[in-house]
Amino acid sequence: MKNEKNDKTKKSKILLEKKENAISSLFEVEHFLCNLKKIFNTISLYHILK
């Protein structure tokens, strides 16, 4: 019975860590894409004003 409880606890901790890592990774990707969009807008503005 204790082994089952420990296994469930370990699995839930692992899942929480994976979830947090996934959320932080998605957050980083979102910021990268936003910055990339800003760069493309700046380049297109530069071409228009050139």
C-alpha positions in Angstrom: 0.0 0.0 0.0 2.8 2.4 0.8 4.6 1.6 -2.4 1.5 2.5 -4.4 1.2 5.8 -2.5 4.9 6.6 -3.1 4.6 5.8 -6.8 1.6 8.1 -7.1 3.4 10.9 -5.3 6.5 10.5 -7.5 4.4 10.4 -10.6 2.5 13.5 -9.6 5.7 15.4 -8.8 7.2 14.4 -12.2 4.0 15.5 -14.0 4.0 18.8 -12.2 7.7 19.4 -13.1 7.0 18.5 -16.7 4.0 20.8 -16.8 6.0 23.7 -15.3 8.8 23.1 -17.8 6.3 23.0 -20.7 4.7 26.2 -19.6 8.0 28.0 -19.3 9.1 26.7 -22.7 5.9 27.9 -24.3 6.4 31.3 -22.7 9.9 31.5 -24.1 8.7 30.5 -27.6 5.9 33.1 -27.4 8.4 35.9 -26.5 10.8 34.8 -29.3 8.0 34.9 -31.9 6.9 38.3 -30.7 10.4 39.6 -30.9 10.8 38.1 -34.4 7.6 39.8 -35.5 8.9 43.1 -34.2 12.2 42.6 -36.1 10.3 41.8 -39.4 8.2 44.9 -38.9 11.2 47.0 -38.3 12.9 45.6 -41.4 9.8 46.2 -43.6 9.6 49.8 -42.2 13.2 50.3 -43.0 12.6 49.2 -46.6 9.6 51.5 -47.0 11.5 54.5 -45.7 14.6 53.7 -47.7 
